[in-house]
C-alpha cells in the first residue's frame, strides 16, 4: 500500500443480495472499501489512482477469483 494509506486502519463493507443468487445468473454484490490517508495528497492525484487500482486488482485476483463456487465480475453487464 506504499506509505500513502494507513496500514492499520481500513473499513470494508460487503453487501451481498442473497435473494437473487441462482445458478448461471449474475447477482448483486457491493464491496465498499474506505482507506485513510497517511499524508496530505490531492484526491485526484495520479499516485492515489495508481495505488488504489493496484489494491483493487490484488483484491479481485487474490480474494474473489479463487472462489470455487462463484465467478466474479467488476460490473453486472
C-alpha positions in Angstrom: 0.0 0.0 0.0 3.1 2.2 -0.1 3.1 4.8 2.7 0.1 6.6 1.2 -2.6 4.9 3.3 -2.6 3.9 7.0 -1.9 0.2 7.1 -3.7 -0.3 10.4 -7.0 1.5 9.6 -9.4 0.4 6.8 -13.1 -0.2 6.7 -14.5 -2.9 4.4 -18.3 -3.2 3.9 -19.5 -6.2 1.9 -23.2 -6.2 0.8 -24.5 -9.4 -0.9 -28.1 -9.7 -2.1 -28.7 -13.3 -1.4 -32.3 -13.3 -2.5 -31.3 -13.2 -6.2 -28.5 -15.8 -6.1 -29.2 -18.6 -8.6 -27.0 -20.7 -10.9 -25.9 -19.0 -14.1 -27.3 -15.6 -13.0 -25.2 -12.6 -12.1 -26.2 -11.5 -8.6 -25.6 -8.2 -6.9 -22.7 -7.8 -4.5 -21.2 -4.4 -3.4 -17.8 -4.2 -1.8 -17.0 -0.8 -0.3 -13.5 -0.1 1.0 -12.6 3.0 3.0 -8.9 3.9 3.1 -7.4 6.6 5.3 -4.6 8.7 4.0 -1.4 8.8 5.9 -0.3 12.2 4.5 -1.8 15.1 2.6 -2.5 14.2 -1.1 -4.9 15.6 -3.6 -7.7 13.0 -4.1 -7.3 13.2 -7.9 -3.6 12.6 -7.8 -2.0 10.1 -10.1 -0.3 8.5 -7.2 -3.7 7.7 -5.4 -5.1 6.4 -8.7 -2.2 4.0 -9.2 -2.2 2.7 -5.6 -6.0 2.3 -5.4 -6.1 0.5 -8.8 -3.3 -1.9 -7.6 -5.2 -2.6 -4.3 -8.4 -3.4 -6.2 -6.7 -5.6 -8.8 -5.0 -7.5 -6.0 -8.2 -7.9 -4.1 -10.1 -9.3 -7.1 -7.2 -11.6 -8.0 -6.4 -12.9 -4.5 -9.8 -12.9 -2.9 -12.6 -13.1 -5.4 -11.2 -15.1 -8.3 -10.2 -18.0 -6.1 -13.7 -19.0 -5.2 -14.7 -22.5 -6.4 -18.4 -21.5 -6.2 -18.7 -18.1 -7.9 -17.4 -16.2 -10.8 -16.8 -12.5 -10.0 -17.1 -9.6 -12.5 -16.4 -5.9 -11.9 -19.7 -4.9 -13.4 -23.2 -6.5 -13.8 -23.2 -6.2 -17.6 
